C-alpha cells in the first residue's frame, strides 16, 4: 500500500515522521531533516546514520544537482537510492519511508529511481507499505508521474494520533 503524507512546506511532516518512527521496529527508509544550521541531510531509519545532502560552494558543479537555491550532492542521492533499494529487496520492514518526492523526482532525478521501483513493487501489497512525503501542491503531479492509482493520503495529525 502507498501512503502519501502531504502538507504545506515547513508544516512539520518530517518532524512528525521522526517522532512516529522513534519507538517502532517496523519502519525503515530515509528522512530528510535540517541540521542545526539549516542544512538538509538524509537520516537513515532506524540506525540514525546521517548522509550529508547539501553541497557547499567548493564542490564541483558536475557533482551537484541544483534545484532553486539548493545545491545537493549527487553522491548523496546515489547513496540514498541504493539504500532504499537494498532495504526493499532484503526482507523489508512493514513501512518504508521516502522523504521526500518533489520537483527533482518529477524530473526523474533525486530519489526517482528508488521511488519508481518501490511504488511499483508495493502499490498493491497489503503487508508492506511505502510512505511518501509530498508537498501538497505537488500531489497531483506525483500521482500522475508515478501512475499511482491505489493510495491513501495522510496528514501529520493522522500520525500524531497513531493512524496505523
ABEGO torsion letter per residue (X at the ends): XBBBBBEBBGAGAAAAAAAAAAABAABBEBBBBBBAAGBBBBBBOAAGBBBBABBBAABBAAABBBBEABBBBAAAAAAAAAAAAAAAABGBBABBBBOBBBAAAAAGBEAAAAAAAAAAAAAABAABBBBBBBBAAAAAAAAAAAGBABBBBBBAAAAAAGAX
